């Protein structure tokens, strides 16, 4: 970004038929570099298996464990996604087991 730049120019040459112009120009001033936005180039994914007395409790436990594993590697992450798949359920529905995969793009 260059907030205070001045430009001066002068005509040096004009083609006899007027089809071309040559100018000499000078620009001066101050430019400031901008801090780049953080980059999230490292895809990370973790899968955890968890159980619970309800499907949502099992999926939530797996999600928390997988997310914690990603964050344990350090850095900040964005674009979180979560998928889950039923592995097993007790015949009386008293217990559920899910595989939960959490993915994100992380800074390092």
ChimeraX attribute file (.defattr): number of C-alpha atoms within 10 A of each C-alpha:
attribute: neighborCount
match mode: 1-to-1
recipient: residues
	/A:1	8
	/A:2	11
	/A:3	9
	/A:4	10
	/A:5	10
	/A:6	11
	/A:7	9
	/A:8	9
	/A:9	10
	/A:10	10
	/A:11	10
	/A:12	10
	/A:13	12
	/A:14	12
	/A:15	9
	/A:16	8
	/A:17	6
	/A:18	8
	/A:19	7
	/A:20	9
	/A:21	11
	/A:22	11
	/A:23	10
	/A:24	10
	/A:25	11
	/A:26	9
	/A:27	9
	/A:28	11
	/A:29	10
	/A:30	10
	/A:31	11
	/A:32	9
	/A:33	7
	/A:34	7
	/A:35	6
	/A:36	6
	/A:37	6
	/A:38	9
	/A:39	13
	/A:40	16
	/A:41	12
	/A:42	12
	/A:43	14
	/A:44	18
	/A:45	17
	/A:46	18
	/A:47	20
	/A:48	19
	/A:49	20
	/A:50	21
	/A:51	22
	/A:52	18
	/A:53	14
	/A:54	15
	/A:55	17
	/A:56	13
	/A:57	17
	/A:58	22
	/A:59	26
	/A:60	18
	/A:61	17
	/A:62	27
	/A:63	26
	/A:64	14
	/A:65	18
	/A:66	24
	/A:67	23
	/A:68	13
	/A:69	17
	/A:70	21
	/A:71	14
	/A:72	9
	/A:73	11
	/A:74	11
	/A:75	11
	/A:76	15
	/A:77	20
	/A:78	13
	/A:79	10
	/A:80	13
	/A:81	13
	/A:82	17
	/A:83	13
	/A:84	18
	/A:85	12
	/A:86	15
	/A:87	13
	/A:88	13
	/A:89	17
	/A:90	10
	/A:91	8
	/A:92	6
	/A:93	11
	/A:94	11
	/A:95	16
	/A:96	21
	/A:97	22
	/A:98	26
	/A:99	20
	/A:100	26
	/A:101	21
	/A:102	23
	/A:103	20
	/A:104	22
	/A:105	19
	/A:106	22
	/A:107	15
	/A:108	14
